[in-house]
Amino acid sequence: MKRILSLCCALPVLFGLPQISAFAAGYGQGTECDADNRPSGAVRFQEEYAEYGAYALSDDRERIILTFDQGYENGYTGQILDTLKEKQVSAIFFLTGDYAKKEPALVRRMIAEGHTLGNHGMTHAAIPTLSDEELEQEVMSLHRYILEQYGYEMQYFRPPCGEYDQRSLEKVHSLGYRTVFWSMAHVDWKTDAQPEPRAALKKLTDASHGGAVYLLHSVSPVNAEILGDLIDAFRAKGYRV
């Protein structure tokens, strides 16, 4: 299976980083789609790695799941939360350790408004480069911090930059986590090169499919601007969000 490098990192783990496993890759859903508009890369990934608790799609073909990666705060998360509350939508927010420590008010608001907190690693480390012991520390130190500080127990993990290998997926699964990738993402994290709002809305809407997991970044002003219209567009197509 051909792997497509992750959008959010400039280089895959195969270049310039220490290797623990013989195979590591950066995940990407690709551009080819099946008859149901599901990216073929996401479908193949699901078939290959679901047994290790890793998913790129939801089994619920009537639903679209919105997820946000929270590496740092850029002033738009409050607006995103306002829109989600207005539209009565629950999302998954994948937190890094730095975010969890620096943004307690926003994290508490996420919990209070019924959103799911996901684990994005204490230090946002590339998990295939870590030993089993280091990987456990990377995941579980954040798990314990969130539990102690917020009284919330996380159960979903997203590998930083989508970098993975089979060993790391198995290890994360053994820690009681399910690893959530995505079936739709676009270049939204470059704060100095944001897509044009109408074009972004069209691209995200046209890519909709049953069981979709959307990866969005809350640092994007465009995402914050178009989110309400995007949710409305999904619902107009018959999806639950």
BELZIPE-V676195 format. One line per field, one symbol per residue. ss: DSSP state (h for helix, s for strand, l for the rest). psi: psi as a letter, one per 20 degrees, with the letter a starting at -180 (. if undefined). burial: + if it has 9 or more other ideal C-beta (glycine too) atoms within 8 Angstrom, else -. A space follows every 50 residues. Layout:
ss = ???
psi = ???
burial = ???
This chain:
ss = llllllllllllllllllllllllssllllllslllllshhhhhhhhhhh hhlsslllllllssssssssllllllhhhhhhhhhhhllllsssslhhhh hhlhhhhhhhhhlllsssslllllllhhhllhhhhhhhhhhhhhhhhhhh lllllssllhhhsslhhhhhhhhhlllssslllsslllllllllllhhhh hhhhhhlllllsssssslllhhhhhhhhhhhhhhhhlllsl
psi = ppqpqqhiqhqriiojqqpgqhpqrpqqiaiqqaijjpphhggggghhjh ijkpqiqqioijqpppqppngrpjjihggghgghggilpprpooqrgggh hilhghghggghjjrppqpjpgjkqohiiqrgghggggghhhghghgghi kpoqipqpppjjprrgghgggghijjqppocripqrniinhjmqqpghhg ggghghiqqpjqopoqpiiohgghgigghgghgghhijqq.
burial = --+++++++--++-----+++--+++++++--+----+++++++++--++ -+++++++----++++++++++++-+++-++-++--+---++++++++++ --++-++++++-+-+-++++++-+++++++---++++++++++-+++--+ ---+-++++++++++++++++++-+-++++++++++-++-+--++-+--+ +-+++-++++++++++++++++++-+++-++++++---+-+
